[in-house]
Amino acid sequence: MTPTAGLPDTQGAQRAPGLRGWLLMAPLLAWLGAFVVAPTLIMLVYSFCDRDELGQVVFTFSWSNYARVFDPTYLKILLKSVYYAAITTAICLVVGYPVAYWVGRAPERVRNKLLALIMIPFWTSFLIRTYAWMTILKSEGPLNSLLLYLGMISTPLDILYTPTAVVIGLVYSYLPFMILPIYGSVEKLDNALVEAAFDLGAGPVRAFSNVIAPLTRPGIVAGVMLVFIPAIGMFAITDLMGGARVPMIGNVIQNQFGQARDWPFGAALGMTVLLLFAATFWLTTKKDPSAT
Amino acid sequence: MSTESKEVMVEVRRVTKTFDKFTAVSDVSLEIRAGEFITLLGPSGCGKTTLLRMISGFETPTEGQIFIAGQDVTHDPPYRRDANQVFQSYALFPHMTVKENIGFGLRMKKVPKNEAQERVRDAIAMVSLGGMEERKPSQLSGGQRQRVALARAIVCRPKVLLLDEPLSALDAKLRHSMQVELKHLQQKLGITFVFVTHDQEEALTMSDRIAVINKGKIEQLGDAGAIYHQPKTTFVANFIGQANILEGEVVSRAGRKVTIRLEGGPDVTLMADDLPDDAKTAMISVRPEKILIRKEREESDNVFEAEIAEEIFKGATDQLMLKTPGGLELWAVVANESARQATVHKGDKVFCHLHFDDIVVVQGT
């Protein structure tokens, strides 16, 4: 059911692990069992339970939590989350692909330096980076000052606490997760194949669409999944950069487990999102057996 | 044959290519005739592949110009040149079938579907790949991949076909049969072939003309016979076939007829065309198989005595190391005409006979 549960399957298809293999995997399996499978099962149970006035979980069986998920209020937020995540993924792909391609085609000695440049922002805490963005985007922040100074705008733009700010924050945070897998695919791409495409009369655009893109597809698929799936569930950036005005499904879930003290409903929302992830994973990997 | 035609298909005019500080190709000029099979032959790193890549458009000359069919294409990208390349690694698109690979160029050139299908079918037949149309490159053998690469290029009917060591990944047997096949294909299609190889035997087998390249320059250009029989430099003599390179002092001279006293060896007389008038010393090249070895002295332009110091059985031939009384060592090759016939053996004293024409003055490189 969970994406991780699929892992032993795809690996084991080629070679069944022997006793030694299982021993080597034991720590990982124990970890996944204790911290992924067990909590997921607990959530699954909770999602069918009820709660009393104090927020305690009452163990009865009911579908009512799932029925609430499809309440228009929550459904709208869920769809909006998918929408923002999709926009984030699209921007990351359009911005990240050329970077990944350029780095992947660079001479070997330059490549690692360029990769380091992409990774350097990660050395700073995520929260600090997000606060930095808030400072940049706020109405009296440097971006507005610059635009005002250049005369491109006459009144400060309200970017912070809007969906735009959320998407900017999401793109900034997830861009490396798009770049790195695509880079991996581009690096493996034989330059002679690109040359062959040119040689046979394909200009840059058609060489890309007919040869480069299909051959780097595994990287694109991996990048899309690594950005789209976590972006749906992100709540910190929406909290900080969207204020309370741009709730995404991650915020709602967080709220159910926090202030609202409605764990069963939170669990039901969580399971729904999990199903959505699993479906995305299945759809994107199904067509291309060479992915993963 | 078409080699006599005067039409120039590819012209390389005073082309130089430098990478950072390394000069890969240095002021090379070359005219390739329409319908000719020309080979760029040289050791790895000599610049032959760079030269080819400038014709195909993957490299831009630092200086000089490239013309294809009279048009200056120096700065045209590969997709605007009427030339196709067969890559050393074949570079078949792994995500496409044999048919899709071969049809790719026609699809890019927007050839109408019906015509494209027909041409693909013809090309598949021409390289005997019938029945493989729907396979992916990964399901083919090395030889089959090679054929797909070839078909993919010739289906575009380019004016020039550029081949970058296309046979080097094949095993020896397959390579020999592909050499013959390639040559037949070229004659049948009448397309100009520019073939890059470091394999001298491959070059001799297939080419109308060979350009021997060394250190970014063309050392010698000519047909296989001329390159083999009249090497101009020690490099050419050594690189193509085997050669005894010997040095000596010019002792007498009458017109073309020159006599040279070899270090530690006999005097040899030869006909020299390009030896400078004031030359005091000269370097000569003698092919091992041209030294005629007999137990008795026979009539010849040059005769000298030697002892067989070494004998190496090579199957069809015997390789002999000859040592003259003065200590000069040189290699000779004799055919093993018959197992029964008594031939010369190690330790034998023999007479070596050399014709004027089989001694060539070469320049050191």
Contacts between the chains, C-beta under 8 A, distances in Angstrom:
chain1	res1	chain2	res2	distance
A	190	B	89	6.9
A	190	B	91	6.8
A	192	B	87	5.0
A	192	B	88	7.8
A	192	B	89	5.2
A	192	B	91	3.8
A	193	B	91	5.2
A	193	B	93	6.3
A	193	B	94	7.9
A	195	B	58	5.7
A	195	B	78	7.1
A	195	B	85	7.7
A	195	B	87	7.2
A	195	B	91	6.8
A	196	B	85	7.6
A	196	B	87	6.1
A	196	B	91	3.9
A	196	B	92	7.9
A	196	B	93	7.3
A	197	B	93	7.8
A	197	B	104	7.6
A	197	B	108	7.9
A	198	B	57	7.7
A	198	B	58	7.7
A	198	B	77	6.6
A	198	B	78	4.3
A	198	B	79	5.1
A	199	B	56	6.3
A	199	B	57	7.9
A	199	B	58	8.0
A	199	B	78	4.9
A	199	B	79	7.4
A	199	B	84	5.9
A	199	B	85	5.0
A	199	B	153	8.0
A	200	B	79	7.7
A	200	B	84	6.8
A	200	B	104	5.2
A	200	B	105	3.7
A	200	B	108	5.6
A	200	B	152	7.0
A	200	B	153	7.9
A	200	B	156	6.7
A	201	B	79	5.0
A	201	B	105	5.5
A	201	B	108	3.8
A	201	B	109	4.8
A	201	B	156	7.2
A	202	B	79	6.0
A	202	B	104	7.8
A	202	B	108	4.6
A	203	B	77	7.8
A	203	B	79	5.5
A	206	B	108	6.2
A	210	B	104	7.5
A	210	B	108	7.9
A	211	B	93	6.0
A	214	B	95	5.0
A	215	B	93	7.8
A	215	B	94	7.1
A	215	B	95	6.3
